[in-house]
Amino acid sequence: MAIVLHENKQKEEEKLFSDTGIEHTDLGKPDTLRYKVLTMVLDERYDSAIQELKEFMDSPSEYPDFKSRVSRFVNHSVDLIYAIKAKRSFPGISSLTRAKQQELREKFKEHLQELQYSIKKIEKNQTDLRVTDARSTIYVVRATWYSIVAVSILGFFLEVTGGLALTSVIVVDDLFTRVSDWLLRFANL
C-alpha cells in the first residue's frame, strides 16, 4: 500500500511538470545551442546543460567581442537552470496545497521560457556579429572596387590629357599650318 502511494506521488509530481509550455518548434534546429540546452533541461540533465553552456562560452570565437556580449546571457541561463532544477526537484511537492503546487509549476514555466529567451538572445548576438562581419567584408570589397575604378578612370584621364591631348595639339597645329599654307598659296595665285 505504501509503495502504491509513493508511486502515485511520483506520478503526480511528474505530471506537475510535464506541461512545459514549450513547443517542439521552439527548440530550434538540432545542431543549435538552444536545442541542446533546452532538451537537456527538459530531460533533467541540468549538469550537462550547464556544462554545454560553459563549453560554448569557453570555445574560441572568430569575433573578438562575442564573449563580452553574451557572457551575461550565459550566466543568467546557468542561474535559470539552477532555478529550474530547484523547482523540479522540490522535496514533498505533493504535500503542498494545490495553489502552491500551481504557483511552483507556473514559476517553472516562467524560468523555462526565460531560459529559452536568454538562449535566443545569445543566438541573436551571434547572428548579429556574423551579419556585421559580412557587412564589413562587403564594405571592404566595395571600397576596393571603387578604388580600382577611380584609379582606372584617373589613369585613363591622365593618358588622354598627357598622351592623346598632346598628340591632338600637334595634329591640329599641323592641320592649321597646312590650311594656312594652302590659303596663302591660293591667295598668291
Summary of the structure (lengths in Angstrom):
residues: 189
radius of gyration: 37.7
end to end distance: 143.8
largest distance: 143.8
contacts: 455
relative contact order: 0.09
helix: 85%
strand: 0%
